[in-house]
Amino acid sequence: MAILIGLMFTFATRLTQLLGYVGMTVLIKVMGLFTLAIGVQFIATGASTLLSRVTLKI
């Protein structure tokens, strides 16, 4: 991931010119979707771990 980010920073000007306005908009939305998916996964993992440790006494 660090290599990918480094390459994107290195070639950011060329990438912007290549993709144009619409391409950059799509790329931003896709990266936001990936970030959201990672966040949801963190929350789901934490919640399932927490709920597995809780015992209900009825």
C-alpha positions in Angstrom: 0.0 0.0 0.0 2.8 2.4 0.8 4.4 1.7 -2.6 1.1 2.4 -4.3 0.7 5.7 -2.4 4.2 6.7 -3.1 3.8 6.0 -6.8 0.5 8.0 -6.9 2.3 11.0 -5.2 5.2 10.7 -7.6 3.0 10.6 -10.7 0.1 12.8 -9.4 0.5 15.5 -12.1 0.6 13.0 -14.9 -2.3 11.0 -13.4 -4.4 14.2 -13.1 -3.8 15.1 -16.7 -4.4 11.5 -17.9 -7.7 11.0 -16.0 -9.1 14.5 -16.4 -11.9 15.9 -14.2 -14.4 13.0 -14.6 -11.7 10.4 -14.0 -10.5 12.1 -10.9 -14.0 12.4 -9.6 -14.6 8.7 -10.1 -11.2 7.8 -8.5 -12.0 9.9 -5.4 -15.4 8.2 -5.0 -13.9 4.7 -5.4 -11.2 5.5 -2.9 -13.9 6.8 -0.5 -15.8 3.6 -1.0 -12.7 1.5 -0.1 -12.1 3.6 3.0 -15.7 3.2 4.0 -15.5 -0.6 3.6 -12.4 -0.8 5.7 -14.1 1.3 8.4 -17.2 -0.9 8.4 -15.0 -4.0 8.6 -13.2 -2.5 11.7 -16.5 -1.8 13.4 -18.0 -5.2 12.5 -14.9 -7.0 13.9 -14.9 -4.9 17.0 -18.6 -5.4 17.6 -18.5 -9.2 17.1 -15.5 -9.5 19.4 -17.2 -7.4 22.1 -20.5 -9.3 21.7 -18.8 -12.7 21.9 -17.4 -11.8 25.3 -20.7 -10.6 26.7 -22.8 -13.3 28.5 -26.4 -12.8 29.1 -27.8 -14.2 32.4 -31.5 -14.8 32.0 
